[in-house]
Amino acid sequence: MPKDHVIRITLVEAVANLTCSIILGISVGLIAALMIAALLMTVAELPFLLIVPWGVVMGMIAMSYATIVTGTLIGTRQIRYKSISSILRGI
């Protein structure tokens, strides 16, 4: 397996983990926010209103992807100059 494939696999794994975390985080966060806002609005006898700053959410997601890609490429830059056997042995 070429070294570029190892770097690509590491990058795909990191992006897949981040994507799953984003999906789970947004869904759980929205459910929790809806429940808390509904409870608060019921107690305060106000109409239900939930405002989500989607621009901020998308900005955080974009910065997360940029950080993951940059960190993975910088972190795996060292292995381009080593043999795969020495990488697997941890030398």
VEXKOL-660713 format. One record per atom (N, C-alpha, C, CB): residue in three letters; atom name; x, y, z; residue number from 1. Coordinates in nm, 4 decimals, m for minus. Atoms other than C-alpha are relative to their C-alpha. Glycine has a CB too. Example, Ala and Ser with C-alpha at 12.3 -4.5 7.8 and 13.67 -1.06 7.14 Angstrom:
% residues 2
{pt "ALA" "N" {0.0890 m0.1190 0.0000} 1},
{pt "ALA" "CA" {1.2300 m0.4500 0.7800} 1},
{pt "ALA" "C" {0.0900 0.1200 0.0000} 1},
{pt "ALA" "CB" {m0.0992 0.0027 0.1246} 1},
{pt "SER" "N" {m0.0820 m0.1190 m0.0060} 2},
{pt "SER" "CA" {1.3670 m0.1060 0.7140} 2},
{pt "SER" "C" {m0.0770 0.1090 0.0730} 2},
{pt "SER" "CB" {0.0414 0.0462 m0.1415} 2},
% end
This chain:
% residues 91
{pt "MET" "N" {0.0844 m0.1176 0.0000} 1},
{pt "MET" "CA" {0.0000 0.0000 0.0000} 1},
{pt "MET" "C" {0.0894 0.1245 0.0000} 1},
{pt "MET" "CB" {m0.0962 m0.0006 0.1225} 1},
{pt "PRO" "N" {m0.0810 m0.1225 0.0030} 2},
{pt "PRO" "CA" {0.1497 0.3371 m0.0969} 2},
{pt "PRO" "C" {m0.0271 0.0888 0.1215} 2},
{pt "PRO" "CB" {m0.0277 0.0785 m0.1288} 2},
{pt "LYS" "N" {0.0123 m0.0878 m0.1176} 3},
{pt "LYS" "CA" {0.2078 0.5974 0.1713} 3},
{pt "LYS" "C" {m0.1140 0.0998 m0.0151} 3},
{pt "LYS" "CB" {0.1308 0.0752 0.0237} 3},
{pt "ASP" "N" {0.1104 m0.0941 0.0207} 4},
{pt "ASP" "CA" {m0.0430 0.8346 0.0128} 4},
{pt "ASP" "C" {m0.1341 m0.0632 0.0341} 4},
{pt "ASP" "CB" {m0.0013 0.0495 m0.1445} 4},
{pt "HIS" "N" {0.1244 0.0682 m0.0349} 5},
{pt "HIS" "CA" {m0.3138 0.5722 0.0632} 5},
{pt "HIS" "C" {m0.0187 m0.0033 0.1512} 5},
{pt "HIS" "CB" {m0.0012 m0.1427 m0.0568} 5},
{pt "VAL" "N" {0.0089 m0.0004 m0.1469} 6},
{pt "VAL" "CA" {m0.2334 0.5530 0.4355} 6},
{pt "VAL" "C" {m0.0467 0.1366 0.0486} 6},
{pt "VAL" "CB" {0.1370 m0.0361 0.0643} 6},
{pt "ILE" "N" {0.0398 m0.1358 m0.0376} 7},
{pt "ILE" "CA" {m0.2652 0.9302 0.4631} 7},
{pt "ILE" "C" {m0.1464 0.0236 m0.0380} 7},
{pt "ILE" "CB" {0.0917 0.1053 m0.0686} 7},
{pt "ARG" "N" {0.1385 m0.0171 0.0442} 8},
{pt "ARG" "CA" {m0.5906 0.9238 0.2633} 8},
{pt "ARG" "C" {m0.0967 m0.0761 0.0905} 8},
{pt "ARG" "CB" {m0.0158 m0.0470 m0.1452} 8},
{pt "ILE" "N" {0.0853 0.0787 m0.0901} 9},
{pt "ILE" "CA" {m0.7359 0.6484 0.4849} 9},
{pt "ILE" "C" {m0.0143 0.0701 0.1344} 9},
{pt "ILE" "CB" {0.0577 m0.1419 0.0200} 9},
{pt "THR" "N" {0.0050 m0.0730 m0.1271} 10},
{pt "THR" "CA" {m0.6458 0.8442 0.7980} 10},
{pt "THR" "C" {m0.0895 0.1230 m0.0117} 10},
{pt "THR" "CB" {0.1416 0.0416 0.0440} 10},
{pt "LEU" "N" {0.0814 m0.1198 0.0213} 11},
{pt "LEU" "CA" {m0.8056 1.1574 0.6539} 11},
{pt "LEU" "C" {m0.1480 m0.0352 m0.0132} 11},
{pt "LEU" "CB" {0.0473 0.0750 m0.1251} 11},
{pt "VAL" "N" {0.1399 0.0411 0.0160} 12},
{pt "VAL" "CA" {m1.1244 0.9763 0.5514} 12},
{pt "VAL" "C" {m0.0585 m0.0443 0.1329} 12},
{pt "VAL" "CB" {m0.0119 m0.1132 m0.1032} 12},
{pt "GLU" "N" {0.0480 0.0433 m0.1318} 13},
{pt "GLU" "CA" {m1.1518 0.8181 0.8963} 13},
{pt "GLU" "C" {m0.0304 0.1202 0.0892} 13},
{pt "GLU" "CB" {0.1042 m0.0912 0.0680} 13},
{pt "ALA" "N" {0.0217 m0.1184 m0.0831} 14},
{pt "ALA" "CA" {m1.1157 1.1549 1.0696} 14},
{pt "ALA" "C" {m0.1227 0.0786 m0.0451} 14},
{pt "ALA" "CB" {0.1231 0.0898 m0.0032} 14},
{pt "VAL" "N" {0.1156 m0.0733 0.0518} 15},
{pt "VAL" "CA" {m1.3721 1.3204 0.8420} 15},
{pt "VAL" "C" {m0.1295 m0.0764 0.0288} 15},
{pt "VAL" "CB" {0.0150 0.0245 m0.1517} 15},
{pt "ALA" "N" {0.1194 0.0800 m0.0302} 16},
{pt "ALA" "CA" {m1.6184 1.0310 0.8892} 16},
{pt "ALA" "C" {m0.0376 0.0109 0.1476} 16},
{pt "ALA" "CB" {0.0232 m0.1475 m0.0376} 16},
{pt "ASN" "N" {0.0275 m0.0159 m0.1430} 17},
{pt "ASN" "CA" {m1.5840 1.0527 1.2681} 17},
{pt "ASN" "C" {m0.0586 0.1373 0.0298} 17},
{pt "ASN" "CB" {0.1277 m0.0211 0.0816} 17},
{pt "LEU" "N" {0.0503 m0.1356 m0.0227} 18},
{pt "LEU" "CA" {m1.6388 1.4286 1.2581} 18},
{pt "LEU" "C" {m0.1423 0.0158 m0.0531} 18},
{pt "LEU" "CB" {0.0924 0.1029 m0.0662} 18},
{pt "THR" "N" {0.1339 m0.0109 0.0575} 19},
{pt "THR" "CA" {m1.9428 1.3981 1.0307} 19},
{pt "THR" "C" {m0.1036 m0.0673 0.0889} 19},
{pt "THR" "CB" {m0.0031 m0.0617 m0.1398} 19},
{pt "CYS" "N" {0.0928 0.0689 m0.0906} 20},
{pt "CYS" "CA" {m2.1080 1.1432 1.2602} 20},
{pt "CYS" "C" {m0.0189 0.0789 0.1290} 20},
{pt "CYS" "CB" {0.0509 m0.1415 0.0320} 20},
{pt "SER" "N" {0.0101 m0.0801 m0.1219} 21},
{pt "SER" "CA" {m2.0310 1.3592 1.5624} 21},
{pt "SER" "C" {m0.0853 0.1248 m0.0220} 21},
{pt "SER" "CB" {0.1393 0.0400 0.0487} 21},
{pt "ILE" "N" {0.0794 m0.1191 0.0308} 22},
{pt "ILE" "CA" {m2.1810 1.6658 1.3953} 22},
{pt "ILE" "C" {m0.1479 m0.0352 m0.0092} 22},
{pt "ILE" "CB" {0.0475 0.0645 m0.1316} 22},
{pt "ILE" "N" {0.1402 0.0402 0.0153} 23},
{pt "ILE" "CA" {m2.5002 1.4815 1.3000} 23},
{pt "ILE" "C" {m0.0622 m0.0333 0.1349} 23},
{pt "ILE" "CB" {m0.0115 m0.1205 m0.0943} 23},
{pt "LEU" "N" {0.0531 0.0355 m0.1321} 24},
{pt "LEU" "CA" {m2.5455 1.3330 1.6473} 24},
{pt "LEU" "C" {m0.0096 0.1217 0.0916} 24},
{pt "LEU" "CB" {0.0877 m0.1070 0.0653} 24},
{pt "GLY" "N" {0.0001 m0.1170 m0.0867} 25},
{pt "GLY" "CA" {m2.4537 1.6576 1.8228} 25},
{pt "GLY" "C" {m0.1113 0.0975 m0.0321} 25},
{pt "GLY" "CB" {0.1314 0.0700 m0.0093} 25},
{pt "ILE" "N" {0.1065 m0.0931 0.0386} 26},
{pt "ILE" "CA" {m2.6927 1.8728 1.6236} 26},
{pt "ILE" "C" {m0.1367 m0.0580 0.0336} 26},
{pt "ILE" "CB" {0.0082 0.0328 m0.1502} 26},
{pt "SER" "N" {0.1324 0.0585 m0.0277} 27},
{pt "SER" "CA" {m2.9815 1.6273 1.6570} 27},
{pt "SER" "C" {m0.0291 m0.0058 0.1499} 27},
{pt "SER" "CB" {m0.0092 m0.1411 m0.0598} 27},
{pt "VAL" "N" {0.0222 0.0058 m0.1447} 28},
{pt "VAL" "CA" {m2.9375 1.5717 2.0314} 28},
{pt "VAL" "C" {m0.0131 0.1403 0.0581} 28},
{pt "VAL" "CB" {0.1148 m0.0757 0.0693} 28},
{pt "GLY" "N" {0.0083 m0.1378 m0.0480} 29},
{pt "GLY" "CA" {m2.8777 1.9432 2.0881} 29},
{pt "GLY" "C" {m0.1331 0.0664 m0.0333} 29},
{pt "GLY" "CB" {0.1126 0.0811 m0.0584} 29},
{pt "LEU" "N" {0.1290 m0.0579 0.0367} 30},
{pt "LEU" "CA" {m3.1891 2.0437 1.8974} 30},
{pt "LEU" "C" {m0.1141 m0.0606 0.0808} 30},
{pt "LEU" "CB" {m0.0258 m0.0196 m0.1487} 30},
{pt "ILE" "N" {0.1049 0.0633 m0.0817} 31},
{pt "ILE" "CA" {m3.4042 1.7900 2.0821} 31},
{pt "ILE" "C" {0.0023 0.0552 0.1418} 31},
{pt "ILE" "CB" {0.0178 m0.1535 0.0026} 31},
{pt "ALA" "N" {m0.0103 m0.0545 m0.1357} 32},
{pt "ALA" "CA" {m3.2727 1.9108 2.4184} 32},
{pt "ALA" "C" {m0.0446 0.1461 0.0039} 32},
{pt "ALA" "CB" {0.1444 m0.0126 0.0520} 32},
{pt "ALA" "N" {0.0395 m0.1412 0.0031} 33},
{pt "ALA" "CA" {m3.3173 2.2766 2.3179} 33},
{pt "ALA" "C" {m0.1509 0.0145 m0.0166} 33},
{pt "ALA" "CB" {0.0724 0.0735 m0.1136} 33},
{pt "LEU" "N" {0.1455 m0.0051 0.0173} 34},
{pt "LEU" "CA" {m3.6738 2.2114 2.2001} 34},
{pt "LEU" "C" {m0.0723 m0.0332 0.1297} 34},
{pt "LEU" "CB" {m0.0441 m0.0966 m0.1102} 34},
{pt "MET" "N" {0.0665 0.0388 m0.1251} 35},
{pt "MET" "CA" {m3.7656 2.0372 2.5243} 35},
{pt "MET" "C" {0.0142 0.1076 0.1069} 35},
{pt "MET" "CB" {0.0572 m0.1321 0.0518} 35},
{pt "ILE" "N" {m0.0218 m0.1022 m0.1027} 36},
{pt "ILE" "CA" {m3.6121 2.3027 2.7484} 36},
{pt "ILE" "C" {m0.0762 0.1285 m0.0351} 36},
{pt "ILE" "CB" {0.1513 0.0298 0.0155} 36},
{pt "ALA" "N" {0.0727 m0.1214 0.0410} 37},
{pt "ALA" "CA" {m3.7575 2.5912 2.5447} 37},
{pt "ALA" "C" {m0.1506 m0.0186 0.0165} 37},
{pt "ALA" "CB" {0.0329 0.0361 m0.1467} 37},
{pt "ALA" "N" {0.1440 0.0251 m0.0162} 38},
{pt "ALA" "CA" {m4.1024 2.4290 2.5437} 38},
{pt "ALA" "C" {m0.0392 0.0060 0.1470} 38},
{pt "ALA" "CB" {m0.0385 m0.1370 m0.0595} 38},
{pt "LEU" "N" {0.0287 m0.0040 m0.1433} 39},
{pt "LEU" "CA" {m4.0879 2.3819 2.9211} 39},
{pt "LEU" "C" {0.0026 0.1428 0.0528} 39},
{pt "LEU" "CB" {0.1005 m0.0861 0.0768} 39},
{pt "LEU" "N" {m0.0117 m0.1379 m0.0472} 40},
{pt "LEU" "CA" {m3.9724 2.7382 2.9808} 40},
{pt "LEU" "C" {m0.1156 0.0855 m0.0507} 40},
{pt "LEU" "CB" {0.1334 0.0604 m0.0443} 40},
{pt "MET" "N" {0.1099 m0.0785 0.0558} 41},
{pt "MET" "CA" {m4.2346 2.8847 2.7498} 41},
{pt "MET" "C" {m0.1341 m0.0395 0.0608} 41},
{pt "MET" "CB" {m0.0049 m0.0165 m0.1512} 41},
{pt "THR" "N" {0.1230 0.0426 m0.0661} 42},
{pt "THR" "CA" {m4.5067 2.6761 2.9148} 42},
{pt "THR" "C" {m0.0107 0.0618 0.1389} 42},
{pt "THR" "CB" {m0.0058 m0.1530 0.0095} 42},
{pt "VAL" "N" {0.0003 m0.0574 m0.1352} 43},
{pt "VAL" "CA" {m4.4088 2.7944 3.2637} 43},
{pt "VAL" "C" {m0.0213 0.1508 m0.0060} 43},
{pt "VAL" "CB" {0.1323 m0.0322 0.0732} 43},
{pt "ALA" "N" {0.0109 m0.1458 0.0104} 44},
{pt "ALA" "CA" {m4.3773 3.1572 3.1500} 44},
{pt "ALA" "C" {m0.1258 0.0436 m0.0752} 44},
{pt "ALA" "CB" {0.1231 0.0564 m0.0695} 44},
{pt "GLU" "N" {0.1228 m0.0259 0.0760} 45},
{pt "GLU" "CA" {m4.7012 3.1321 2.9464} 45},
{pt "GLU" "C" {0.0249 0.0933 m0.1174} 45},
{pt "GLU" "CB" {m0.1067 0.0593 0.0908} 45},
{pt "LEU" "N" {m0.0352 m0.0745 0.1199} 46},
{pt "LEU" "CA" {m4.5386 3.2703 2.6352} 46},
{pt "LEU" "C" {m0.0139 m0.0912 m0.1216} 46},
{pt "LEU" "CB" {0.1440 0.0569 0.0103} 46},
{pt "PRO" "N" {0.0049 0.0856 0.1189} 47},
{pt "PRO" "CA" {m4.5721 3.1493 2.2759} 47},
{pt "PRO" "C" {0.1363 m0.0645 m0.0244} 47},
{pt "PRO" "CB" {m0.0439 0.0815 m0.1241} 47},
{pt "PHE" "N" {m0.1235 0.0759 0.0227} 48},
{pt "PHE" "CA" {m4.3171 2.8879 2.1764} 48},
{pt "PHE" "C" {0.0788 0.0615 m0.1144} 48},
{pt "PHE" "CB" {m0.0311 m0.1483 m0.0301} 48},
{pt "LEU" "N" {m0.0873 m0.0579 0.1013} 49},
{pt "LEU" "CA" {m4.0220 3.0357 1.9850} 49},
{pt "LEU" "C" {0.1416 m0.0524 0.0234} 49},
{pt "LEU" "CB" {m0.0040 0.1567 0.0043} 49},
{pt "LEU" "N" {m0.1370 0.0502 m0.0084} 50},
{pt "LEU" "CA" {m3.6885 2.8695 1.9180} 50},
{pt "LEU" "C" {0.0795 0.0610 m0.1148} 50},
{pt "LEU" "CB" {0.0043 m0.1569 m0.0051} 50},
{pt "ILE" "N" {m0.0838 m0.0646 0.1008} 51},
{pt "ILE" "CA" {m3.4223 3.0703 1.7368} 51},
{pt "ILE" "C" {0.1365 m0.0669 0.0028} 51},
{pt "ILE" "CB" {0.0120 0.1544 0.0251} 51},
{pt "VAL" "N" {m0.1298 0.0669 0.0117} 52},
{pt "VAL" "CA" {m3.1187 2.8777 1.6163} 52},
{pt "VAL" "C" {0.0880 0.0836 m0.0929} 52},
{pt "VAL" "CB" {m0.0158 m0.1475 m0.0539} 52},
{pt "PRO" "N" {m0.0895 m0.0775 0.0870} 53},
{pt "PRO" "CA" {m2.8243 3.0804 1.4819} 53},
{pt "PRO" "C" {0.0726 m0.0918 m0.0989} 53},
{pt "PRO" "CB" {0.1028 0.0788 0.0847} 53},
{pt "TRP" "N" {m0.0543 0.0966 0.0945} 54},
{pt "TRP" "CA" {m2.7626 2.8621 1.1767} 54},
{pt "TRP" "C" {0.1306 0.0466 m0.0626} 54},
{pt "TRP" "CB" {m0.1007 m0.0280 m0.1082} 54},
{pt "GLY" "N" {m0.1274 m0.0509 0.0528} 55},
{pt "GLY" "CA" {m2.4852 3.0889 1.0502} 55},
{pt "GLY" "C" {0.1168 m0.0367 0.0892} 55},
{pt "GLY" "CB" {m0.0060 0.1509 m0.0164} 55},
{pt "VAL" "N" {m0.1046 0.0359 m0.0961} 56},
{pt "VAL" "CA" {m2.2854 3.0287 1.3659} 56},
{pt "VAL" "C" {0.0244 m0.1511 m0.0027} 56},
{pt "VAL" "CB" {m0.0389 0.0459 0.1430} 56},
{pt "VAL" "N" {m0.0133 0.1462 0.0044} 57},
{pt "VAL" "CA" {m2.3547 2.6542 1.3496} 57},
{pt "VAL" "C" {0.0796 m0.0417 m0.1235} 57},
{pt "VAL" "CB" {m0.1397 m0.0680 m0.0002} 57},
{pt "MET" "N" {m0.0715 0.0344 0.1230} 58},
{pt "MET" "CA" {m2.2368 2.6343 0.9876} 58},
{pt "MET" "C" {0.1458 0.0462 0.0053} 58},
{pt "MET" "CB" {m0.0702 0.0623 m0.1212} 58},
{pt "GLY" "N" {m0.1377 m0.0464 m0.0169} 59},
{pt "GLY" "CA" {m1.9291 2.8418 1.0719} 59},
{pt "GLY" "C" {0.0817 m0.0938 0.0859} 59},
{pt "GLY" "CB" {0.0017 0.1379 0.0605} 59},
{pt "MET" "N" {m0.0694 0.0957 m0.0869} 60},
{pt "MET" "CA" {m1.8382 2.6028 1.3530} 60},
{pt "MET" "C" {0.0281 m0.1308 m0.0732} 60},
{pt "MET" "CB" {m0.0827 m0.0275 0.1261} 60},
{pt "ILE" "N" {m0.0198 0.1237 0.0755} 61},
{pt "ILE" "CA" {m1.8864 2.3037 1.1230} 61},
{pt "ILE" "C" {0.1135 0.0181 m0.1012} 61},
{pt "ILE" "CB" {m0.1311 m0.0418 m0.0720} 61},
{pt "ALA" "N" {m0.1059 m0.0256 0.0980} 62},
{pt "ALA" "CA" {m1.6649 2.4600 0.8544} 62},
{pt "ALA" "C" {0.1370 0.0070 0.0671} 62},
{pt "ALA" "CB" {m0.0279 0.1303 m0.0757} 62},
{pt "MET" "N" {m0.1276 m0.0072 m0.0718} 63},
{pt "MET" "CA" {m1.3939 2.5410 1.1091} 63},
{pt "MET" "C" {0.0423 m0.1365 0.0514} 63},
{pt "MET" "CB" {m0.0096 0.0985 0.1164} 63},
{pt "SER" "N" {m0.0323 0.1342 m0.0462} 64},
{pt "SER" "CA" {m1.4142 2.1865 1.2450} 64},
{pt "SER" "C" {0.0597 m0.0836 m0.1121} 64},
{pt "SER" "CB" {m0.1242 m0.0682 0.0558} 64},
{pt "TYR" "N" {m0.0548 0.0738 0.1140} 65},
{pt "TYR" "CA" {m1.3618 2.0348 0.9004} 65},
{pt "TYR" "C" {0.1385 0.0508 m0.0381} 65},
{pt "TYR" "CB" {m0.0939 0.0106 m0.1200} 65},
{pt "ALA" "N" {m0.1311 m0.0561 0.0335} 66},
{pt "ALA" "CA" {m1.0736 2.2727 0.8299} 66},
{pt "ALA" "C" {0.1057 m0.0448 0.1008} 66},
{pt "ALA" "CB" {m0.0069 0.1538 m0.0048} 66},
{pt "THR" "N" {m0.0938 0.0428 m0.1032} 67},
{pt "THR" "CA" {m0.9105 2.1828 1.1619} 67},
{pt "THR" "C" {0.0341 m0.1475 m0.0136} 67},
{pt "THR" "CB" {m0.0572 0.0276 0.1381} 67},
{pt "ILE" "N" {m0.0239 0.1433 0.0140} 68},
{pt "ILE" "CA" {m0.9520 1.8088 1.1067} 68},
{pt "ILE" "C" {0.0901 m0.0291 m0.1195} 68},
{pt "ILE" "CB" {m0.1326 m0.0749 m0.0147} 68},
{pt "VAL" "N" {m0.0808 0.0247 0.1197} 69},
{pt "VAL" "CA" {m0.8094 1.8174 0.7539} 69},
{pt "VAL" "C" {0.1425 0.0498 0.0202} 69},
{pt "VAL" "CB" {m0.0629 0.0680 m0.1228} 69},
{pt "THR" "N" {m0.1330 m0.0558 m0.0223} 70},
{pt "THR" "CA" {m0.5194 2.0445 0.8481} 70},
{pt "THR" "C" {0.0791 m0.0816 0.1020} 70},
{pt "THR" "CB" {m0.0110 0.1446 0.0464} 70},
{pt "GLY" "N" {m0.0680 0.0782 m0.1040} 71},
{pt "GLY" "CA" {m0.4367 1.8495 1.1646} 71},
{pt "GLY" "C" {0.0405 m0.1380 m0.0474} 71},
{pt "GLY" "CB" {m0.0885 m0.0131 0.1208} 71},
{pt "THR" "N" {m0.0339 0.1326 0.0508} 72},
{pt "THR" "CA" {m0.4468 1.5159 0.9879} 72},
{pt "THR" "C" {0.1152 0.0073 m0.0988} 72},
{pt "THR" "CB" {m0.1216 m0.0647 m0.0659} 72},
{pt "LEU" "N" {m0.1087 m0.0117 0.0967} 73},
{pt "LEU" "CA" {m0.2260 1.6327 0.7026} 73},
{pt "LEU" "C" {0.1323 0.0371 0.0660} 73},
{pt "LEU" "CB" {m0.0352 0.1031 m0.1050} 73},
{pt "ILE" "N" {m0.1232 m0.0353 m0.0713} 74},
{pt "ILE" "CA" {0.0254 1.7919 0.9406} 74},
{pt "ILE" "C" {0.0485 m0.1184 0.0831} 74},
{pt "ILE" "CB" {m0.0225 0.1235 0.0906} 74},
{pt "GLY" "N" {m0.0387 0.1126 m0.0839} 75},
{pt "GLY" "CA" {0.0201 1.4898 1.1719} 75},
{pt "GLY" "C" {0.0551 m0.1181 m0.0770} 75},
{pt "GLY" "CB" {m0.1161 m0.0444 0.0796} 75},
{pt "THR" "N" {m0.0478 0.1128 0.0795} 76},
{pt "THR" "CA" {0.0756 1.2391 0.8933} 76},
{pt "THR" "C" {0.1118 0.0384 m0.0965} 76},
{pt "THR" "CB" {m0.1144 m0.0599 m0.0772} 76},
{pt "ARG" "N" {m0.1087 m0.0437 0.0882} 77},
{pt "ARG" "CA" {0.3395 1.4443 0.7139} 77},
{pt "ARG" "C" {0.1296 m0.0748 0.0286} 77},
{pt "ARG" "CB" {0.0228 0.1500 0.0146} 77},
{pt "GLN" "N" {m0.1229 0.0678 m0.0387} 78},
{pt "GLN" "CA" {0.6124 1.2622 0.9069} 78},
{pt "GLN" "C" {0.0147 m0.1360 m0.0674} 78},
{pt "GLN" "CB" {0.0044 m0.0166 0.1501} 78},
{pt "ILE" "N" {m0.0105 0.1368 0.0497} 79},
{pt "ILE" "CA" {0.5264 0.9217 0.7655} 79},
{pt "ILE" "C" {0.0326 m0.0065 m0.1482} 79},
{pt "ILE" "CB" {m0.1280 m0.0739 0.0264} 79},
{pt "ARG" "N" {m0.0351 0.0025 0.1420} 80},
{pt "ARG" "CA" {0.5948 1.0238 0.4052} 80},
{pt "ARG" "C" {0.1462 m0.0376 m0.0222} 80},
{pt "ARG" "CB" {m0.0283 0.1352 m0.0630} 80},
{pt "TYR" "N" {m0.1434 0.0214 0.0164} 81},
{pt "TYR" "CA" {0.9673 0.9923 0.4644} 81},
{pt "TYR" "C" {0.0490 m0.1254 0.0706} 81},
{pt "TYR" "CB" {0.0756 0.1193 0.0512} 81},
{pt "LYS" "N" {m0.0376 0.1231 m0.0683} 82},
{pt "LYS" "CA" {0.9647 0.6634 0.6586} 82},
{pt "LYS" "C" {m0.0552 m0.1195 m0.0760} 82},
{pt "LYS" "CB" {m0.0509 0.0001 0.1457} 82},
{pt "SER" "N" {0.0544 0.1220 0.0607} 83},
{pt "SER" "CA" {0.9165 0.3079 0.5439} 83},
{pt "SER" "C" {m0.1191 m0.0485 0.0830} 83},
{pt "SER" "CB" {0.1097 m0.1115 m0.0100} 83},
{pt "ILE" "N" {0.1217 0.0435 m0.0675} 84},
{pt "ILE" "CA" {0.5850 0.1470 0.6296} 84},
{pt "ILE" "C" {0.0325 m0.1003 0.1098} 84},
{pt "ILE" "CB" {m0.0982 m0.0612 m0.1005} 84},
{pt "SER" "N" {m0.0350 0.0968 m0.1044} 85},
{pt "SER" "CA" {0.7528 m0.1324 0.8245} 85},
{pt "SER" "C" {0.0491 0.0691 0.1268} 85},
{pt "SER" "CB" {0.1069 m0.0963 m0.0510} 85},
{pt "SER" "N" {m0.0459 m0.0713 m0.1198} 86},
{pt "SER" "CA" {0.9237 0.1169 1.0573} 86},
{pt "SER" "C" {m0.1155 0.0742 0.0669} 86},
{pt "SER" "CB" {0.1124 0.0989 m0.0359} 86},
{pt "ILE" "N" {0.1189 m0.0653 m0.0582} 87},
{pt "ILE" "CA" {0.5915 0.2984 1.1042} 87},
{pt "ILE" "C" {m0.0785 m0.1000 0.0808} 87},
{pt "ILE" "CB" {m0.0897 0.0617 m0.1098} 87},
{pt "LEU" "N" {0.0773 0.1022 m0.0703} 88},
{pt "LEU" "CA" {0.4144 m0.0234 1.2002} 88},
{pt "LEU" "C" {0.0714 m0.0507 0.1249} 88},
{pt "LEU" "CB" {m0.0289 m0.1161 m0.0930} 88},
{pt "ARG" "N" {m0.0755 0.0410 m0.1197} 89},
{pt "ARG" "CA" {0.6947 m0.1177 1.4410} 89},
{pt "ARG" "C" {0.0090 0.1109 0.1030} 89},
{pt "ARG" "CB" {0.1401 m0.0441 m0.0386} 89},
{pt "GLY" "N" {m0.0018 m0.1121 m0.0940} 90},
{pt "GLY" "CA" {0.6745 0.2273 1.5993} 90},
{pt "GLY" "C" {0.1353 0.0636 0.0159} 90},
{pt "GLY" "CB" {m0.0476 m0.0447 0.1326} 90},
{pt "ILE" "N" {m0.1360 m0.0570 m0.0071} 91},
{pt "ILE" "CA" {1.0302 0.3335 1.5253} 91},
{pt "ILE" "C" {m0.0006 0.1392 m0.0569} 91},
{pt "ILE" "CB" {0.1021 m0.0878 m0.0757} 91},
% end
